[in-house]
Amino acid sequence: MSRWLITGANGMLGRDLAALLAAEGEQVAGLTRADLDVTDAAAARNALERHRPHVVVNCAAWTAVDDAEAHEDSAREVNGRAVGYLAAACADHHATLVQVSTDYVFDGLAEKPYAEDHPPAPRTAYGRTKLAGEQAARTALPDHAYVVRTAWLYGAHGSSFVRTMLNRAHAASPVSVVDDQRGQPTWTADVAGQIRTLITAQAPPGIYHATSSGETTWFGLARDVYARAGADPALVTPTTTAAYPRPARRPAYSSLGHSGWLAAGINPIGDWREALERALPAMLAAV
C-alpha cells in the first residue's frame, strides 16, 4: 500500500483520483488550495514532511487559459515555479512526482497525433507556463518524475464542455459549436486510472499522454452528447474558431499519441465514444 498526496484535490481529476485510490485501499491525502498554497516553497516542504507520501500527484494549476495571456508571470508561478518547489520537496523525501500537463505545450498545427517526444512549441502563455512545470519536474527528479499530458477533460464533478452540452441538451437548446478544432475528449476517471497504473506497474519515468483514443471536433462531441441525452443532434450547428475570438489561441489540432503506454506494457485509454458512454451515468448522478 502506497501513501499518496494529491494537490488540487478539489478539481475534476483530483477528486476522481482520490476516490479511486481510496476505493483501492491506498492512503490518500487530498489537499485543496486552502490546504496548500503550492507557490509557497516552505508550505510544500511542510506538506511532504507531514504526510510522508510515496507519490505526489500535482493536479494544482492555473487553468484560466485566456487570463494567462495577461497574467503570464502569475500563471508561471503556479504552473512552473511551484512545480519546482514540489519536485525539490519530493527529492528531499525520496518521493515520486506525477506532474499533470497539457496538449498546449505543442503548437496545435499537426495533422497526426503528437508523439511524447515531439518538440514542444507552445503558442500561448498557458502552454509556456505548463511546459516550464514539465521541465522543472524532470530536471529535479530525472529518475522519479512522470509527466502526464492530457486534454479535453470532462468529469463527474465541476464544469466542462460536456457538462455544458448536457445542460443544453436537456433544455433542448440550439447551440453553435466550433468544427475546426480536433482533439480527444477524455474522462478524468480514465486519467486517474492511468496515473495509478503508472505507479503500480512501476513504469519507466518520463512523459505519457493520457487521452482517449480516436478523435473528433467540439462540434462532433456536442452532437454525440445531444444524441446520448435524447436531444435532437440537429440542434447543434457548426461554426469556426474565427467566429469566437479569444485572447489565447486555441489549438487546431490537439490529439496526442500513446506509444509511451505501449512501450511500458500498459494499455492506453480506449475510444472516446466508449468513455463517454461510461461517463454519462456518473455525470448525470452528480447533477
Backbone torsions as a table, in degrees:
resi	resn	phi	psi	omega
1	MET	NA	130.5	-179.7
2	SER	-100.4	155.6	172.0
3	ARG	-100.5	126.6	-177.2
4	TRP	-116.3	144.5	170.5
5	LEU	-124.1	127.1	-179.6
6	ILE	-116.1	122.0	171.4
7	THR	-90.8	157.3	-176.8
8	GLY	62.7	38.9	-170.4
9	ALA	-72.7	-7.8	177.9
10	ASN	-91.6	-5.5	179.9
11	GLY	-78.2	174.8	-178.5
12	MET	-57.4	-50.7	-177.4
13	LEU	-71.0	-43.1	-179.7
14	GLY	-58.6	-42.0	-179.7
15	ARG	-67.0	-43.2	179.8
16	ASP	-65.8	-40.1	-179.9
17	LEU	-66.3	-44.2	179.5
18	ALA	-61.2	-41.7	179.6
19	ALA	-64.9	-42.2	-179.9
20	LEU	-63.7	-47.4	-177.8
21	LEU	-64.0	-41.6	178.7
22	ALA	-62.6	-40.1	179.4
23	ALA	-65.3	-27.3	179.7
24	GLU	-89.6	5.0	176.4
25	GLY	82.5	13.4	178.6
26	GLU	-80.7	157.3	173.4
27	GLN	-86.4	123.7	-173.8
28	VAL	-128.8	129.7	169.1
29	ALA	-112.8	111.1	179.1
30	GLY	-100.1	114.2	-176.1
31	LEU	-107.3	125.4	176.2
32	THR	-87.0	177.6	177.3
33	ARG	-60.0	-34.5	178.3
34	ALA	-68.7	-29.2	-179.7
35	ASP	-80.6	-34.6	-175.4
36	LEU	-147.9	118.7	171.0
37	ASP	-87.0	103.9	-174.1
38	VAL	-66.3	-15.5	178.6
39	THR	-82.3	0.7	178.6
40	ASP	-103.3	106.3	-175.4
41	ALA	-59.9	-41.0	-179.8
42	ALA	-65.3	-39.3	178.9
43	ALA	-64.9	-37.3	177.4
44	ALA	-63.4	-45.0	178.3
45	ARG	-61.8	-42.1	-178.9
46	ASN	-65.7	-37.0	-179.9
47	ALA	-63.4	-42.8	179.6
48	LEU	-71.6	-33.8	176.7
49	GLU	-64.0	-39.1	-177.0
50	ARG	-74.0	-42.8	-172.6
51	HIS	-97.1	-18.8	178.6
52	ARG	47.9	53.5	-177.5
53	PRO	-75.0	153.2	168.9
54	HIS	-82.9	-31.4	-175.8
55	VAL	-134.3	132.4	172.7
56	VAL	-113.1	127.1	175.4
57	VAL	-112.4	115.3	-176.1
58	ASN	-92.7	97.5	175.0
59	CYS	-97.4	-2.4	178.5
60	ALA	-73.5	135.2	-178.2
61	ALA	-164.7	154.1	164.9
62	TRP	-84.3	109.8	-175.5
63	THR	-110.2	3.0	177.8
64	ALA	-77.7	89.1	-171.0
65	VAL	-58.7	-45.6	-178.1
66	ASP	-70.2	-42.1	179.5
67	ASP	-62.2	-29.6	-179.8
68	ALA	-62.4	-27.1	179.6
69	GLU	-62.0	-35.9	-179.2
70	ALA	-93.8	-13.5	-176.0
71	HIS	-134.3	53.3	-173.6
72	GLU	-63.9	-37.7	-178.3
73	ASP	-67.5	-37.6	176.9
74	SER	-65.1	-40.8	177.7
75	ALA	-65.2	-38.1	180.0
76	ARG	-66.9	-32.5	178.2
77	GLU	-60.2	-41.4	-179.0
78	VAL	-80.7	-48.0	-171.9
79	ASN	-84.7	-20.6	-176.2
80	GLY	-115.9	-68.8	-174.1
81	ARG	-62.8	-39.4	-179.1
82	ALA	-62.4	-32.7	177.2
83	VAL	-64.6	-37.6	175.6
84	GLY	-61.3	-39.4	178.3
85	TYR	-64.2	-45.2	179.8
86	LEU	-64.8	-41.0	-179.3
87	ALA	-64.1	-41.1	178.4
88	ALA	-63.9	-40.9	177.6
89	ALA	-65.4	-38.8	176.8
90	CYS	-62.7	-41.2	179.0
91	ALA	-61.6	-41.1	-179.9
92	ASP	-64.6	-32.6	-175.2
93	HIS	-106.4	10.9	177.7
94	HIS	55.8	42.1	178.6
95	ALA	-104.6	154.9	175.7
96	THR	-90.0	141.9	177.7
97	LEU	-114.2	130.4	170.7
98	VAL	-109.2	112.6	-179.0
99	GLN	-101.2	118.8	179.3
100	VAL	-82.6	127.9	-178.1
101	SER	-129.9	-159.6	-162.3
102	THR	-147.7	158.8	172.9
103	ASP	-66.5	-18.5	-177.3
104	TYR	-66.7	-7.4	175.5
105	VAL	-73.4	-11.7	177.1
106	PHE	-99.9	172.0	-174.8
107	ASP	-82.3	-13.2	178.4
108	GLY	73.6	18.1	-176.2
109	LEU	-111.6	3.3	-175.2
110	ALA	-71.5	169.9	175.9
111	GLU	-122.6	1.1	173.6
112	LYS	-143.2	159.6	-174.3
113	PRO	-55.0	138.4	178.8
114	TYR	-70.1	126.5	174.2
115	ALA	-72.9	158.9	-179.3
116	GLU	-58.6	-32.5	-177.9
117	ASP	-98.2	12.1	176.6
118	HIS	-64.5	137.3	-178.0
119	PRO	-60.7	125.7	176.2
120	PRO	-64.8	147.2	176.9
121	ALA	-154.9	67.0	-175.4
122	PRO	-63.6	143.0	-179.0
123	ARG	-115.0	9.0	178.9
124	THR	-134.1	161.8	176.4
125	ALA	-62.6	-40.9	178.4
126	TYR	-58.0	-48.8	179.8
127	GLY	-61.1	-41.9	179.4
128	ARG	-63.3	-40.6	-177.9
129	THR	-72.3	-35.8	177.2
130	LYS	-68.7	-36.3	176.0
131	LEU	-63.7	-38.3	176.9
132	ALA	-60.0	-37.5	177.6
133	GLY	-66.6	-42.1	176.4
134	GLU	-56.9	-47.9	-176.4
135	GLN	-65.7	-37.4	178.7
136	ALA	-64.2	-42.2	-179.2
137	ALA	-64.9	-46.4	-174.6
138	ARG	-75.0	-28.2	177.4
139	THR	-70.9	-44.9	-177.6
140	ALA	-75.6	-29.9	-174.5
141	LEU	-132.8	64.6	-175.9
142	PRO	-59.7	-26.6	-178.5
143	ASP	-108.2	2.6	-175.2
144	HIS	-141.9	30.0	179.3
145	ALA	-127.9	135.5	171.8
146	TYR	-114.5	133.1	170.2
147	VAL	-105.7	119.0	-178.6
148	VAL	-112.9	102.3	178.2
149	ARG	-85.8	138.9	177.2
150	THR	-143.1	176.9	-174.2
151	ALA	-165.4	160.0	174.0
152	TRP	50.8	48.1	-174.0
153	LEU	-77.8	145.9	167.8
154	TYR	-144.5	152.8	-178.3
155	GLY	-148.5	175.3	-179.7
156	ALA	-66.4	-28.9	-176.3
157	HIS	-116.8	149.0	175.6
158	GLY	86.3	177.2	-176.6
159	SER	-89.1	148.0	178.2
160	SER	-165.1	167.2	176.8
161	PHE	-60.4	-42.9	-179.4
162	VAL	-63.8	-41.2	177.9
163	ARG	-61.2	-43.6	178.4
164	THR	-61.2	-44.2	-179.7
165	MET	-66.0	-35.8	176.1
166	LEU	-61.6	-44.4	179.0
167	ASN	-63.3	-41.9	178.7
168	ARG	-65.2	-40.6	-179.5
169	ALA	-63.6	-41.9	-179.3
170	HIS	-66.5	-26.9	176.8
171	ALA	-90.6	1.2	-177.5
172	ALA	52.8	41.8	-177.8
173	SER	-91.9	138.2	173.1
174	PRO	-70.1	149.6	-178.6
175	VAL	-149.4	143.1	177.6
176	SER	-108.7	126.1	-170.9
177	VAL	-131.7	141.5	-177.5
178	VAL	-65.4	139.4	-177.1
179	ASP	-119.6	14.7	-179.3
180	ASP	-121.3	23.8	170.5
181	GLN	-125.2	125.6	-177.9
182	ARG	-112.7	141.7	178.5
183	GLY	-167.3	-163.4	-173.3
184	GLN	-125.8	98.0	176.7
185	PRO	-57.0	130.8	-170.5
186	THR	-135.0	127.5	-179.5
187	TRP	-83.8	130.7	-175.9
188	THR	-62.4	-29.8	177.5
189	ALA	-62.4	-34.0	177.5
190	ASP	-70.2	-38.8	177.7
191	VAL	-64.3	-41.2	177.5
192	ALA	-58.0	-43.8	178.8
193	GLY	-62.4	-39.6	178.9
194	GLN	-65.8	-39.6	179.7
195	ILE	-63.6	-45.5	178.7
196	ARG	-62.2	-41.1	-179.6
197	THR	-64.3	-37.3	175.7
198	LEU	-52.5	-43.9	-176.1
199	ILE	-77.5	-47.3	-176.3
200	THR	-67.4	-31.1	178.3
201	ALA	-84.5	-3.7	-177.7
202	GLN	52.1	48.3	179.2
203	ALA	-65.1	153.4	178.1
204	PRO	-60.2	141.6	176.7
205	PRO	-64.0	154.0	-180.0
206	GLY	148.2	-155.1	-174.4
207	ILE	-103.4	133.2	177.2
208	TYR	-133.0	144.5	-179.7
209	HIS	-106.7	106.3	-177.2
210	ALA	-99.1	78.4	174.0
211	THR	-131.3	161.2	175.6
212	SER	-64.3	159.6	173.3
213	SER	-83.3	165.2	-175.2
214	GLY	76.0	179.6	177.9
215	GLU	-158.5	161.5	177.8
216	THR	-156.8	-176.0	172.7
217	THR	-105.2	169.1	175.4
218	TRP	-59.7	-37.1	177.1
219	PHE	-62.5	-46.8	179.2
220	GLY	-62.0	-39.5	177.8
221	LEU	-65.0	-44.3	-179.7
222	ALA	-60.7	-44.7	178.5
223	ARG	-61.9	-38.6	179.2
224	ASP	-65.4	-42.8	178.1
225	VAL	-62.5	-44.9	178.9
226	TYR	-58.1	-45.9	-177.9
227	ALA	-63.0	-44.5	-178.5
228	ARG	-67.9	-27.5	178.7
229	ALA	-84.5	-0.4	178.9
230	GLY	84.2	13.8	177.8
231	ALA	-98.1	164.2	-179.1
232	ASP	-76.8	116.2	179.8
233	PRO	-60.8	-20.5	178.9
234	ALA	-65.9	-14.8	175.5
235	LEU	-68.2	-17.1	179.8
236	VAL	-96.5	120.4	179.8
237	THR	-117.4	150.4	-176.5
238	PRO	-83.6	150.9	172.3
239	THR	-145.3	-172.7	-176.8
240	THR	-116.5	160.3	176.2
241	THR	-59.7	-36.2	-178.5
242	ALA	-61.8	-24.3	-179.8
243	ALA	-74.4	-14.6	-178.8
244	TYR	-128.5	71.6	-178.7
245	PRO	-62.9	135.3	-179.1
246	ARG	-131.9	156.6	179.2
247	PRO	-58.8	-38.5	-179.4
248	ALA	-99.5	133.3	178.4
249	ARG	-66.3	127.0	176.5
250	ARG	-86.1	137.8	179.6
251	PRO	-64.9	135.1	174.7
252	ALA	-73.4	-26.6	-178.0
253	TYR	-139.8	121.9	-173.5
254	SER	-121.8	4.2	-174.4
255	SER	-68.8	139.2	-177.3
256	LEU	-115.6	141.8	177.5
257	GLY	-80.7	160.8	-170.6
258	HIS	-125.5	24.6	-175.7
259	SER	-67.0	-25.1	179.1
260	GLY	-60.1	-42.0	177.8
261	TRP	-62.5	-46.9	-177.4
262	LEU	-62.1	-40.3	178.4
263	ALA	-63.8	-29.5	179.6
264	ALA	-88.6	0.4	-179.4
265	GLY	76.5	26.1	-179.1
266	ILE	-118.9	135.6	178.0
267	ASN	-70.9	135.3	172.6
268	PRO	-68.6	171.6	174.0
269	ILE	-65.2	143.2	-178.3
270	GLY	-76.3	-167.8	-173.7
271	ASP	-61.4	143.8	-176.1
272	TRP	-63.7	-31.0	-180.0
273	ARG	-67.9	-41.6	179.2
274	GLU	-65.4	-39.2	178.2
275	ALA	-63.8	-42.4	-179.8
276	LEU	-63.3	-38.6	178.4
277	GLU	-62.0	-39.7	178.2
278	ARG	-72.3	-32.1	-172.8
279	ALA	-78.0	-35.9	-171.1
280	LEU	-56.5	-43.7	177.5
281	PRO	-57.5	-40.9	178.6
282	ALA	-66.5	-38.3	180.0
283	MET	-68.1	-40.7	179.8
284	LEU	-67.8	-35.8	179.4
285	ALA	-68.3	-24.8	-176.4
286	ALA	-88.2	-4.4	-177.9
287	VAL	-64.1	NA	NA
